[in-house]
Amino acid sequence: MQQHTADRLPDSPDQIWIVEHPPVYTLGLNGKREHLLANTDIPVVESDRGGQVTYHGPGQLVVYLLADLRRLNQGPRQMVSLLENAAIATLSQYGISAAARPDAPGVYVAGRKIASLGLRVKRGCCYHGISINNAMDLGPFRDINPCGYPGLQVTQLADLGVKISTQELAVPLVHQLLKAIEP
């Protein structure tokens, strides 16, 4: 993502990357190691995105948005809202009522975090993106303060009665993102 952003030209197309990570904790630029509550076998990777610490693992959809903010006439906060709203609209398609919180970026269902996000902006372009917990082992979240919030509970689609593949979940999320950024 860093190399792609560094090499971008004004007419370079935006990209959406859809991935699923092996177990890993990522620590944002201003991340504090004190939010890692236990020593585990899960690697900790320092990331150049915003935010504190989060966990990524199998069964979690991760979508990276590599976009030219100038061309889209969007600022960083607008892109955060765009990602949150895309996740909220996606979850609503599965009958899940979700909301963003002004005090803590991400998407929440009944006070539990279901989607985390973090962006980095360089040269007027953003990269990194959003993750949605689908059908995964949520245990590793107990060993961190998710996103730097002590006691923050997390949830996932599987625990809310939605049984779909992570690949299937990617379809409506990418559709919502494209709908939001296409002119």
C-alpha positions in Angstrom: 0.0 0.0 0.0 2.8 2.4 0.9 4.6 1.7 -2.4 1.4 2.0 -4.4 0.7 5.3 -2.8 4.2 6.6 -3.3 4.2 5.6 -7.0 0.7 7.0 -7.8 0.3 9.6 -10.5 -2.6 12.0 -10.7 -4.4 9.7 -13.1 -3.7 6.5 -11.3 -6.9 4.6 -10.6 -8.1 4.0 -7.1 -8.0 0.5 -5.8 -9.9 -1.7 -3.3 -8.0 -4.6 -1.9 -9.9 -7.4 -0.2 -7.9 -9.6 2.2 -8.1 -11.9 5.1 -5.1 -11.9 7.4 -3.4 -14.6 9.5 -3.6 -13.9 13.2 -1.8 -10.5 13.8 -2.1 -7.5 16.1 -1.5 -4.2 14.4 -0.4 -1.1 16.3 -1.2 2.2 14.7 1.2 5.2 14.4 0.4 6.5 17.9 -0.4 3.1 19.3 0.7 2.5 22.9 2.1 -0.9 23.8 0.3 -0.7 27.1 -2.9 -1.6 25.2 -1.4 -5.1 24.6 -2.5 -6.7 27.8 -0.8 -10.1 27.5 2.2 -11.7 25.8 0.9 -14.2 23.2 2.2 -16.0 20.2 0.4 -13.6 17.9 2.8 -11.3 16.2 2.5 -7.5 16.7 3.1 -5.5 13.6 3.6 -1.7 13.8 1.5 -0.1 11.1 1.5 3.4 9.7 -2.3 3.7 9.9 -4.1 5.8 12.5 -5.5 4.3 15.6 -4.3 2.2 18.4 -4.2 -1.6 18.5 -6.5 -4.1 16.8 -6.5 -7.8 15.9 -6.9 -9.3 12.5 -7.4 -13.0 11.8 -9.1 -15.6 9.7 -12.9 -15.1 9.5 -12.5 -11.3 9.4 -13.1 -9.3 6.3 -10.4 -6.6 5.7 -10.9 -4.1 2.9 -8.2 -1.6 2.0 -9.2 1.5 0.2 -6.4 3.2 -1.8 -8.0 6.4 -3.0 -7.1 9.9 -4.3 -8.9 12.1 -1.8 -8.3 15.2 -3.9 -10.0 13.7 -6.9 -12.9 12.4 -4.8 -13.2 15.8 -3.1 -13.0 14.1 0.3 -11.1 14.8 3.5 -9.8 12.2 5.9 -12.8 12.5 8.3 -15.2 12.2 5.4 -13.4 9.0 4.3 -13.8 7.6 7.8 -17.5 8.4 7.7 -17.7 6.9 4.2 -16.2 3.6 5.4 -18.4 3.5 8.5 -21.5 4.2 6.5 -20.6 1.5 4.0 -20.3 -1.0 6.8 -23.5 0.1 8.4 -25.4 -0.2 5.1 -23.8 -3.7 4.5 -24.8 -4.9 8.0 -28.4 -3.6 7.5 -28.7 -5.9 4.5 -28.3 -8.8 7.0 -30.9 -7.3 9.4 -28.2 -5.9 11.8 -28.8 -2.4 13.2 -25.4 -0.8 13.6 -24.1 2.7 14.2 -21.0 4.8 14.2 -19.9 6.7 17.4 -18.6 10.2 17.3 -16.2 9.5 20.2 -14.7 6.3 18.8 -14.3 5.5 15.1 -15.7 2.2 14.0 -19.1 0.5 13.8 -21.0 -0.8 16.8 -23.9 -3.1 17.4 -25.6 -2.7 20.8 -22.4 -1.1 22.1 -20.1 -3.8 20.9 -17.6 -3.1 18.1 -18.1 -5.1 14.9 -16.0 -3.0 12.5 -12.7 -1.2 13.1 -11.0 1.2 10.7 -7.9 3.2 10.3 -6.5 5.3 7.5 -3.3 6.9 6.5 -3.1 9.9 4.2 0.0 10.7 2.2 0.3 13.0 -0.9 -3.5 13.6 -0.8 -4.2 9.8 -1.1 -5.5 7.4 1.6 -4.7 3.8 2.2 -5.5 1.2 4.9 -9.2 0.8 5.5 -11.8 -1.2 7.4 -12.3 -4.7 9.0 -15.6 -6.4 9.8 -15.7 -9.3 12.2 -17.6 -12.1 10.5 -17.0 -15.6 11.8 -13.7 -15.6 13.7 -12.1 -16.5 17.0 -12.8 -13.3 19.1 -10.5 -14.6 21.9 -7.5 -12.6 20.9 -9.4 -9.3 21.4 -9.4 -10.2 25.2 -5.6 -9.7 25.2 -5.8 -6.1 24.0 -7.7 -2.9 24.7 -9.4 -2.9 21.3 -8.6 0.4 19.6 -7.2 1.7 22.9 -10.5 1.4 24.8 -10.2 -0.7 28.0 -13.1 -3.1 28.4 -14.5 -2.5 24.8 -16.4 -5.6 23.8 -16.5 -6.9 20.3 -19.0 -8.9 18.3 -19.3 -10.5 14.9 -21.9 -11.5 12.3 -21.9 -15.1 13.4 -22.8 -14.2 17.0 -25.7 -12.1 15.6 -27.1 -15.1 13.8 -25.7 -14.3 10.3 -23.8 -17.3 8.8 -22.1 -16.3 5.6 -18.6 -16.6 4.1 -16.2 -13.8 4.4 -16.0 -13.6 0.6 -19.8 -13.3 0.5 -19.6 -10.4 3.0 -17.1 -8.6 0.8 -19.6 -8.2 -2.1 -22.1 -5.8 -0.4 -19.3 -3.9 1.4 -17.4 -3.2 -1.8 -20.6 -2.4 -3.6 -21.4 0.2 -0.9 -17.9 1.7 -1.1 -18.0 1.9 -4.9 -21.5 3.6 -4.7 -20.1 6.1 -2.3 -16.9 7.1 -4.2 -18.1 6.8 -7.8 -19.0 10.1 -9.4 
